[in-house]
Amino acid sequence: MSETLFTPRQLFTLKRKTIEKRTSTYYEETRDEAQTVKILIALQVRDELGEADFSFFMYDLVRRLFMKTKSTRALRRYYVYFKEYFEAKEWRLLTLRLFPIKTYIAEKLEQLYTQFIKEPLEGLAGS
């Protein structure tokens, strides 16, 4: 699809079922995670600004996008907007999955800090 799925006006006026059907069909046909996530974020804005309930919109699709698909720049960029879709343990696993090198570096830095700074200082305080 070269054209946009929704106009801004459609995003804020169409009913939930219509948007859900079109978004689901669009994702199944194109597998375009970036555009799908952007639509879901726009609908979170609609949920906050409008009267219609769009909270936890397409819950299963969001979880599948973040937990099962390949990690992409768009998923890493926008994942923070979907924290409430996951439990704490799942959120930690998702962060590890999306940012493996950052997590590895943070763990190594913590080990080095403990080994060379924290433990020697505790030894000095005890003497």
VOGU-3710 file (C-alpha; in Angstrom, 3 decimals, decimal comma):
1> msetlftprq> 0,000/0,000/0,000  1,609/3,210/-1,110  -1,178/5,387/0,273  -1,713/6,021/3,964  -4,072/3,724/5,781  -5,952/6,508/7,582  -6,155/10,237/7,215  -5,736/12,163/10,475  -9,454/12,921/10,419  -10,333/9,235/10,028
11> lftlkrktie> -8,085/8,265/12,930  -10,056/10,546/15,226  -13,577/9,932/13,890  -13,939/6,292/12,813  -15,397/3,771/15,224  -13,218/1,353/17,130  -14,376/-1,746/15,225  -13,691/-0,139/11,836  -10,197/0,963/12,820  -9,481/-2,411/14,387
21> krtstyyeet> -10,582/-4,274/11,262  -8,620/-2,049/8,872  -5,482/-2,048/11,008  -5,566/-5,803/11,430  -6,089/-6,347/7,701  -3,341/-3,855/6,861  -0,848/-5,572/9,153  -1,717/-9,045/7,885  -1,268/-7,927/4,271  1,885/-5,819/4,632
31> rdeaqtvkil> 3,609/-6,935/7,860  4,649/-3,288/8,270  5,400/-3,040/11,991  6,535/0,584/11,874  3,334/1,957/10,353  1,165/-0,262/12,537  2,886/0,927/15,719  2,492/4,560/14,644  -1,236/4,008/14,143  -1,492/2,404/17,574
41> ialqvrdelg> 0,280/5,391/19,160  -2,087/7,810/17,415  -4,982/5,824/18,845  -3,490/6,131/22,322  -3,580/9,896/21,809  -7,215/9,603/20,716  -7,955/7,587/23,847  -6,544/10,364/26,026  -8,210/13,234/24,157  -11,549/11,762/23,156
51> eadfsffmyd> -14,532/10,160/24,781  -14,273/6,813/22,973  -12,440/4,047/24,810  -9,298/2,996/22,966  -7,382/1,765/26,004  -5,534/-1,481/25,365  -6,533/-1,213/21,713  -5,602/-4,368/19,783  -3,935/-5,856/22,846  -3,072/-9,154/21,148
61> lvrrlfmktk> -1,556/-7,481/18,086  0,627/-5,212/20,230  1,903/-8,144/22,245  2,572/-10,175/19,096  4,368/-7,257/17,431  6,730/-6,702/20,327  7,244/-10,257/21,560  7,266/-12,324/18,365  8,489/-10,189/15,464  12,045/-9,248/14,626
71> stralrryyv> 13,438/-6,321/16,590  13,359/-3,222/14,398  14,261/0,419/14,865  10,572/1,371/15,069  9,853/-1,198/17,776  12,847/-0,029/19,811  11,873/3,605/19,361  8,214/3,309/20,343  8,160/0,421/22,798  7,974/2,715/25,856
81> yfkeyfeake> 4,455/3,782/24,864  3,176/0,244/25,360  4,470/-0,537/28,852  0,972/-1,042/30,278  0,371/-3,870/27,791  2,938/-6,046/29,599  3,498/-7,323/33,121  6,734/-6,336/34,885  8,486/-9,628/34,110  7,425/-9,503/30,453
91> wrlltlrlfp> 8,555/-5,879/30,220  12,020/-6,839/31,444  12,198/-9,661/28,883  11,018/-7,317/26,147  13,707/-4,794/27,051  16,327/-7,538/26,962  15,028/-8,699/23,610  14,966/-5,252/22,020  18,222/-3,944/23,515  20,533/-6,928/24,063
101> iktyiaekle> 23,856/-5,072/23,843  22,807/-2,229/26,151  21,641/-4,721/28,747  24,875/-6,687/28,491  26,984/-3,545/28,888  24,928/-2,346/31,857  25,347/-5,704/33,605  29,111/-5,695/33,002  29,429/-2,129/34,290  27,516/-3,095/37,419
111> qlytqfikep> 29,856/-6,051/37,967  32,926/-3,853/37,528  31,520/-1,229/39,874  30,861/-3,860/42,521  34,238/-5,541/42,059  36,481/-2,488/41,994  34,649/0,279/43,827  31,896/-0,963/46,121  33,644/-3,972/47,693  37,019/-2,220/48,275
121> leglags> 35,244/0,754/49,861  33,242/-1,532/52,135  36,515/-3,167/53,178  37,972/0,219/54,090  34,884/1,217/56,045  35,014/-2,015/58,051  38,647/-1,543/59,134
//
